[in-house]
């Protein structure tokens, strides 16, 4: 059987944690920042865990993560 290719776009956006969960960065932090509060922008900096509903799909696209 041939090896499964990893989707490179997904590999750049997601990292695996020690327990095997998927870590992702938050969206809405690239432009139109003037109307967003400082607190909101600060909270968007931190990474978060990917939602469990998407993990099954993500594991398919990232077979070696």
Secondary structure as UniProt FT lines:
FT   HELIX           8..13
FT   STRAND          15..16
FT   TURN            18..19
FT   STRAND          22..24
FT   TURN            34..35
FT   HELIX           38..45
FT   STRAND          48..49
FT   HELIX           52..61
FT   TURN            63..64
//
